[in-house]
Amino acid sequence: MINSAVEQFLPALAVGMLLTVVLMRCAPQVLWMLPGLWAISFSLGIFASCRFLPRPMFAVGLWYLAAGLVCLVVESGPRELSPWAMGIAFGAGQLLVALVLEHGYGDSVEER
């Protein structure tokens, strides 16, 4: 089941990587948008993988979508690449993933 979830997630990772390469080469003036675009791409990967993961993982996808959109709005003022945008969005998102996986799969692991 995990392999299927990873397979569903890979296109979103590829899009994030290709988007980074294209923006770096063709439009470096908009690199400030990368944390928001990465978070949105990550949310799409989570939504694609949701059927193989615990049900609350949908909320994690919503977090990454909202965080990505907020990053784009907040960073549009100064238009500078901020490490805080990336750190807050993905740091909190990964903590949410850990909580969901602990509570979603925790019972079956403890029974072994």
HUTA-V528683 format. One record per pair of residues at least 6 apart in sequence whose C-alpha atoms are under 8 Angstrom apart, sorted by the first residue. I is the first residue (numbers start at 1). J is the second residue. D is the distance in Angstrom with one decimal. If there is no record, write none. Layout:
i:I j:J d:D
i:I j:J d:D
//
This chain:
i:1 j:52 d:6.1
i:2 j:52 d:7.1
i:2 j:53 d:8.0
i:4 j:49 d:7.8
i:4 j:52 d:7.0
i:5 j:48 d:7.9
i:5 j:49 d:4.7
i:5 j:50 d:7.6
i:5 j:51 d:7.9
i:5 j:52 d:5.5
i:5 j:53 d:7.2
i:6 j:49 d:7.2
i:8 j:45 d:6.8
i:8 j:48 d:5.7
i:8 j:49 d:5.3
i:9 j:45 d:4.4
i:9 j:46 d:6.5
i:9 j:48 d:6.5
i:9 j:49 d:6.0
i:10 j:45 d:7.3
i:11 j:45 d:7.2
i:12 j:41 d:5.5
i:12 j:42 d:6.2
i:12 j:44 d:6.5
i:12 j:45 d:5.0
i:13 j:41 d:7.3
i:13 j:42 d:7.0
i:13 j:45 d:7.4
i:15 j:41 d:7.1
i:16 j:37 d:7.6
i:16 j:38 d:5.7
i:16 j:41 d:6.2
i:16 j:42 d:7.9
i:20 j:34 d:7.1
i:23 j:30 d:7.2
i:23 j:31 d:6.6
i:24 j:31 d:7.0
i:30 j:79 d:7.6
i:31 j:80 d:7.8
i:31 j:81 d:6.4
i:32 j:75 d:6.9
i:32 j:76 d:8.0
i:32 j:79 d:5.7
i:32 j:80 d:5.0
i:32 j:81 d:3.9
i:32 j:82 d:7.1
i:33 j:71 d:7.7
i:33 j:72 d:6.0
i:33 j:75 d:7.4
i:33 j:76 d:7.9
i:33 j:79 d:7.9
i:33 j:81 d:7.2
i:34 j:81 d:7.8
i:35 j:68 d:6.9
i:35 j:71 d:6.9
i:35 j:85 d:6.4
i:35 j:86 d:5.2
i:36 j:67 d:7.1
i:36 j:68 d:3.8
i:36 j:69 d:6.1
i:36 j:70 d:7.4
i:36 j:71 d:4.9
i:36 j:72 d:5.3
i:36 j:85 d:7.8
i:36 j:86 d:7.8
i:37 j:68 d:6.2
i:37 j:72 d:7.8
i:38 j:68 d:7.2
i:39 j:64 d:5.2
i:39 j:65 d:6.4
i:39 j:67 d:6.8
i:39 j:68 d:4.7
i:39 j:89 d:7.2
i:39 j:90 d:7.4
i:40 j:64 d:6.1
i:40 j:65 d:4.9
i:40 j:66 d:8.0
i:40 j:67 d:7.9
i:40 j:68 d:5.1
i:40 j:69 d:7.3
i:42 j:61 d:7.7
i:42 j:64 d:6.8
i:42 j:65 d:8.0
i:43 j:60 d:7.7
i:43 j:61 d:4.5
i:43 j:62 d:6.9
i:43 j:63 d:7.8
i:43 j:64 d:5.1
i:43 j:65 d:5.4
i:44 j:61 d:7.2
i:44 j:65 d:7.9
i:46 j:57 d:7.5
i:46 j:58 d:7.4
i:46 j:60 d:7.6
i:46 j:61 d:5.4
i:47 j:58 d:6.4
i:47 j:61 d:5.9
i:50 j:57 d:6.3
i:50 j:58 d:6.3
i:54 j:100 d:7.2
i:54 j:101 d:7.1
i:54 j:104 d:5.4
i:54 j:105 d:7.6
i:55 j:104 d:7.9
i:56 j:100 d:6.3
i:56 j:104 d:7.8
i:57 j:97 d:7.1
i:57 j:100 d:6.4
i:60 j:93 d:6.6
i:60 j:96 d:6.3
i:60 j:97 d:6.5
i:63 j:93 d:6.8
i:64 j:89 d:6.9
i:64 j:90 d:7.7
i:64 j:93 d:6.6
i:67 j:89 d:5.6
i:68 j:89 d:7.3
i:71 j:85 d:6.1
i:75 j:81 d:7.6
i:75 j:82 d:7.7
//
